[in-house]
Amino acid sequence: SDLEWAGNASIHDMAAKAGVSEASVTRFSRSVGCKNVPDLKKALVSSFAIGQRFLEGHMDPITEESGAIGQVVKGIIEALNTVNTQTSQQKIEQTASLVNELERVVVFGSGGGSTVIADDAVNRMFRFGVNITSYGDFLMQRMVAATLNEDSLVLVISTTGQIAEINESAQIAKQYGAKVVAITRGDSPLAQLADIHLEVHIQEDEGIYKATASRYALLAVIDAIALELAVLRKDSSKETLRRIKYNLDAVRGGDRRFPVGD
């Protein structure tokens, strides 16, 4: 395509193809917000790489054999198998120990998926007596981070680890003595600043219409931390879970297999 060609062409070739002077190409670069022609070429390459996926609109055909549910479940299983080999059991245990020992736990997650998973971390762990809250708003994260200390833990959830605002909040918390655990990909700025990094790096497929399967990988890591925490607080957890089940059954019935608050 012309975009792909322009991203790799010299300024001389670009000017010749457009029928203008090289100076005109430079002026055009600045007029669209680029510093110079190389900066424009980088922007063109990036636009082509991102835009092509949506121009093509790739989608695996939904067949009678698999159906939509088959496609979705296949992606989830692949994501879970990946995170099962990526994430360190030792670091899961270390994280659970910090949650168990420290007085306050806050969870940061922004955007559609990470916000929901941050809320789910609260749902998983409050029942074990943890003082835990979640925050999705960038300004709230920043303010809360400024209130933390050596008895605090920040659990940061991010599929990319590239969001500057959430990374800055994590750095602020660390500055005031809080421990930072990041559930994210290892090649990210967030992973580099964390005290403990839990690797979750799911390569999404080219389909633009399916929900991201990486959400389930993040949930699996949260569930693993919660399970280790429950074991550490086995005696007290048993009693709080019993209380929750008893009070839920009072309003929904008493099937012993109903979930405990899910």
URQUI-V95308 format. One line per field, one symbol per residue. ss: DSSP state (2 for helix, 1 for strand, 0 for the rest). A space follows every 50 residues. Layout:
ss: ???
This chain:
ss: 02222222002222222200022222222220000022222222222222 22222200000000002222222222222222222200222222222222 20011111100222222222222222220001111002222222200000 01111110000002222222222220001111110000222220011110 00000000000002222222222222222222022222222222222222 220000000000
